[in-house]
Structures are given as structure tokens and as C-alpha cells.
Amino acid sequence: MKNYVACLIILVLTAVASEAQKSPDKLGVVSYTFRTSFQKDVAATLDTIKGMGITNIEFSNLFGRTAADIKKLLEERGMQCTSFGTSYDEVLTKTQQVAENAKTLGASFVRVAWIPHDNKVPFTIETAKKAVEDFNTIGKILKEQYEL
């Protein structure tokens, strides 16, 4: 079974790399995919991704670096960050810092992948309404003050 999964992963990565080389401006990857590698060596991980023909990346973590450090590494490799992912809590409580990191990276968008909930606090219609309200408020700030 492990061999089957490994072969499937290699096949998918090969297809992605092949397609990325045909239209590198259309395909990208999120840093979460390579989180273990990024934690060890940001520059080497970017080299690996670039070697796959992918030049567009969404960072969802700065891996102990500053946004300016990562931007420099991207520029040295002819890569770009088009989106910056952050947590719901951070975008609510550290909006300015999130926006500044996104702008420094060169991102045009800020993404939140998860609205907090679990078995103790289930996802309800009230949770969804609060998230919509929060996202509208934050979205307005990001657009008007930071052009994101």
C-alpha cells in the first residue's frame, strides 16, 4: 500500500511540474504543502519548488523569518507570493501586522483557511454570521488601508 501511495504522489507531482512548466503563471503552491521542508531550510525548499517549474507561492507561515527575508529569497529566484494565509485570530487581532506582511511579500490577497470550531464549540449559523461580519470588517480595512 505504501508503494502505491508513493507512486501516486510521484505521478501527481510530475503532472503538476509538467503543467507548471507549460504555464508557470497559472499554477502555484501553498507553503503548507512543504511546511516540514520550510521549517528546516526556506531557501532550499524554494529551490526545490522552483525546480518543479512553480514560481507562484502562497505563504501561510513565515517559518521564523521576516516577510522581507522571504521576499528577498523569492526575488533571487524569480518567484512571487500572490497570497498570504493567516489564522482567523491573527487577522482579527493583528490586522495591521498581517497586512504589512502581505504587502511586504508582494501578495495581493489575504486568506483565512479556518474558522475556529470543534466538538466543544460547534460550527453554527451564528458562528457563520459572526465570521461574515468579521470578514466584511477586516476586508474593508485591508482594501481601503492596504489595497489588499
Secondary structure, DSSP 8 states (H G I E B T S, - for coil): -HHHHHHHHHHHHHHHHHHHHH-TTT-EEEGGGGHHHHHH-HHHHHHHHHHTT--EEEES--TTS-HHHHHHHHHHTT-EEEEEEE-HHHHHH-HHHHHHHHHHHT-SEEEE------SSS---HHHHHHHHHHHHHHHHHHHHHH--
